[in-house]
Amino acid sequence: MKRSIFKVQSNIALTKDVYKMVLVGDTSGITNCGQFVNILLDGLYLRRPISVNDYDEETLTLIYKVVGVGTEKMKFMEEGTSLDVLTGLGNGYNLSKAGDHPLLIGGGVGVPPLYNLAKKLIKEGKKVSVILGFNKKEEVFAEDSFKELGCEVAVTTVDGSYGVKGFVTNALPESYSYFYTCGPEPMLKAVYNSTTTSGEFSFEERMGCGFGACMGCTCKTLYGHKRICKDGPVLTKEEIVWEK
């Protein structure tokens, strides 16, 4: 974990409620795709955790959905705004297990952390398939970004207004070597029950501190209780225990 001051380079709307923010600053604290950052916002006691969409040596890209007071503040931030950011939080995905044909499955704001993962897998010469799930056409984003990397992309919408009608599980390919997924818990459960290989799940959870001190995001696994912010947010398929 590293604390740094970043400055907003750009902050644009991708859809009605989803925004893309590019920050400039020290990204050396980020060590793996699938990690997240925690942003301090004026007037709010708790930092806001946001998954890392992409990063390089100087810039950090975040894609976030406006769902509450914190993200509402973020959408109005202009170029040059300074932000206090904790970087390098969470464990991230394990690329060594991907195999030759990994499958990436994202739902809604679970899509952004899969982008840097896809970029790294493509660089390693993997054949990457991606499924992006949304409720309707107006909510779709990032499809072209994944295609530009060289991924095979399928988009699903619940109402059938774009792509495959239904859920991400309605677009699962016949074969893949391993899978990585991120999204709302009902989607993750459906992916768990529908996939035929091992894989990794990135969980969304309410976090107090974001680095394992408060124990507020603890969940039960086959190997004992784990903190989503510190020991996760990525858990393997084999260790997950679904609460009834």
Buried (B, 14 or more C-beta within 10 A) or exposed (E): BBEBEBEBBEBEEBEEBBBBBBBBBBBEBBEBBBBBBBBBBEEEEBBBBBBBBBBEEEBBBBBBBBEEEBBEBBBEBEEEBEBBBBBBBBBBBBBEBBBEBBBBBBBBBBBBBBBBBBBBBBEEEBBBBBBBBBBEBEBBBBBEBBEEBBBBBBBBBBEEBBBBEBBBBBBBEEEBBBBBBBBBEEBBEBBBEEBEBEBBBBBBBEBBBBBBEBEBBBBEBEEEEBBBBBBBBBBBBEEBEEEE
